[in-house]
């Protein structure tokens, strides 16, 4: 997912909770940022399994 698309998702999602059901690599102009982003909410963090390791909303 492109970084800009993730930012738009975050803005639209707001403060609602999310269980981050699916994450994928984040890219910025075709370059991998090293982070993974929730495809539902747009939240990005390091690690390909952060959505399984955290209860972060």
DAQUI-V347855 format. One record per helix or strand of 2 or more residues. SS is the DSSP state (helix for helix, strand for strand). FROM is the first residue (numbers start at 1). TO is the last residue. Records with the same first field share a line. If there is no record, write none. Layout:
SS=FROM-TO / FROM-TO
//
This chain:
helix=3-13 / 50-53
strand=23-28 / 31-38 / 44-46
//
